[in-house]
């Protein structure tokens, strides 16, 4: 059940989300919603109750501990009657122990799937839990200035209103690219795995990042990036059956890069990654991939993941190292091969 404070917030949201109105109209509508327990309010309550806490302890030797830490806390969303929980994948990457927190009680859980291409992760409690699943919506109709609610789970549930400030393709520095990412403001620092919910009580996005350019790339406006749930629907069954999706098997180099002055600059190289073994270093500027020039992360990833490309393929990079040009051949791998897995018993 939602707390009394959360209930008040839900009543206000049920009134405020569908339309803009003056203060007196909002008050009267909120009172009507509270008194009549209408379907809109009930949908929001069900949606909020579907959000649980996710606590993870990663493997002591996990490669991701350097950036994510060994102990990770976030949220997850119950999406099926069997208790299947959707979260953001980096929380459960290289996990040793996973627990979900429901009404303050920690329940052991198992990792079901992780998909690097979308960033989604799935876990399943090892005991029955009470929350009813949320309905999956769509982010397609969302537009700028639409108001949604963000719900987090854990020891204390929090609910707030957010405004959509933009929707656009997002290129992450860690060899990651998704279409139609949802950017909201004001920012939440407890965004990892948080639920982005529309006025019908449907899940439309999963919290991923705190960003400094939510409105326009390069312009300062703090906010959050949410992965649209639309990316999950076509791959959900495959993820449950196989632990991932076939389309995520693509060449991975192990570089963290950014766009700088119309060039792709390497910020960091993962130790023992293909790029590290090939001699790519931080500060290098990637000018071309397999002889084709790249000026943006989008073009870099497009050339890297060209149709028909598979992990294991040699990727030829033209790199500016200081004032010198060098040709580097990187033997790519599937990123999943780089991650450490919990030993089977």
CORDA-V876474 format. One record per residue. N is the residue number from 0. RES is the residue in one letter. PHI is phi in whole degrees, 0 to 359 (* if undefined). Layout:
BEGIN
N/RES/PHI
N/RES/PHI
END
This chain:
BEGIN
0/X/*
1/X/283
2/X/288
3/X/299
4/X/296
5/X/295
6/X/297
7/X/299
8/X/296
9/X/294
10/X/300
11/X/298
12/X/293
13/X/301
14/X/279
15/X/275
16/X/294
17/X/292
18/X/199
19/X/271
20/X/203
21/X/281
22/X/298
23/X/294
24/X/294
25/X/297
26/X/297
27/X/294
28/X/293
29/X/299
30/X/297
31/X/297
32/X/297
33/X/297
34/X/287
35/X/261
36/X/46
37/X/292
38/X/299
39/X/297
40/X/296
41/X/298
42/X/295
43/X/292
44/X/296
45/X/300
46/X/297
47/X/296
48/X/291
49/X/283
50/X/268
51/X/236
52/X/274
53/X/230
54/X/242
55/X/229
56/X/246
57/X/280
58/X/303
59/X/304
60/X/256
61/X/300
62/X/295
63/X/280
64/X/297
65/X/299
66/X/257
67/X/256
68/X/84
69/X/280
70/X/252
71/X/229
72/X/231
73/X/194
74/X/232
75/X/212
76/X/230
77/X/290
78/X/240
79/X/220
80/X/297
81/X/279
82/X/91
83/X/303
84/X/241
85/X/264
86/X/215
87/X/273
88/X/295
89/X/294
90/X/296
91/X/257
92/X/297
93/X/57
94/X/287
95/X/257
96/X/220
97/X/233
98/X/226
99/X/250
100/X/251
101/X/238
102/X/53
103/X/84
104/X/254
105/X/273
106/X/239
107/X/301
108/X/217
109/X/242
110/X/286
111/X/263
112/X/198
113/X/217
114/X/238
115/X/293
116/X/296
117/X/264
118/X/96
119/X/277
120/X/227
121/X/233
122/X/228
123/X/225
124/X/298
125/X/271
126/X/219
127/X/294
128/X/240
129/X/274
130/X/300
131/X/283
132/X/290
133/X/280
134/X/276
135/X/276
136/X/259
137/X/216
138/X/270
139/X/305
140/X/282
141/X/296
142/X/227
143/X/302
144/X/80
145/X/296
146/X/254
147/X/227
148/X/242
149/X/252
150/X/235
151/X/245
152/X/242
153/X/127
154/X/297
155/X/226
156/X/283
157/X/234
158/X/226
159/X/213
160/X/264
161/X/230
162/X/245
163/X/289
164/X/255
165/X/193
166/X/225
167/X/195
168/X/297
169/X/236
170/X/251
171/X/270
172/X/294
173/X/264
174/X/63
175/X/216
176/X/209
177/X/226
178/X/273
179/X/54
180/X/299
181/X/257
182/X/246
183/X/233
184/X/215
185/X/289
186/X/284
187/X/242
188/X/277
189/X/262
190/X/277
191/X/298
192/X/79
193/X/296
194/X/266
195/X/255
196/X/236
197/X/273
198/X/291
199/X/274
200/X/80
201/X/254
202/X/283
203/X/240
204/X/198
205/X/238
206/X/296
207/X/236
208/X/221
209/X/266
210/X/233
211/X/260
212/X/229
213/X/296
214/X/279
215/X/219
216/X/305
217/X/90
218/X/252
219/X/286
220/X/201
221/X/298
222/X/186
223/X/236
224/X/252
225/X/245
226/X/277
227/X/295
228/X/292
229/X/304
230/X/289
231/X/279
232/X/306
233/X/289
234/X/243
235/X/302
236/X/298
237/X/295
238/X/298
239/X/296
240/X/284
241/X/243
242/X/87
243/X/184
244/X/224
245/X/301
246/X/295
247/X/280
248/X/281
249/X/211
250/X/302
251/X/230
252/X/255
253/X/95
254/X/246
255/X/252
256/X/228
257/X/220
258/X/271
259/X/217
260/X/54
261/X/73
262/X/223
263/X/260
264/X/253
265/X/282
266/X/269
267/X/207
268/X/241
269/X/295
270/X/299
271/X/70
272/X/280
273/X/305
274/X/295
275/X/297
276/X/295
277/X/275
278/X/100
279/X/287
280/X/229
281/X/302
282/X/100
283/X/296
284/X/247
285/X/274
286/X/267
287/X/208
288/X/237
289/X/51
290/X/83
291/X/253
292/X/296
293/X/228
294/X/240
295/X/226
296/X/298
297/X/302
298/X/291
299/X/303
300/X/291
301/X/299
302/X/287
303/X/293
304/X/256
305/X/305
306/X/307
307/X/90
308/X/286
309/X/225
310/X/304
311/X/102
312/X/286
313/X/283
314/X/245
315/X/265
316/X/251
317/X/260
318/X/236
319/X/265
320/X/249
321/X/68
322/X/251
323/X/250
324/X/271
325/X/217
326/X/259
327/X/234
328/X/253
329/X/250
330/X/276
331/X/291
332/X/222
333/X/283
334/X/304
335/X/299
336/X/293
337/X/279
338/X/283
339/X/271
340/X/248
341/X/294
342/X/301
343/X/283
344/X/279
END
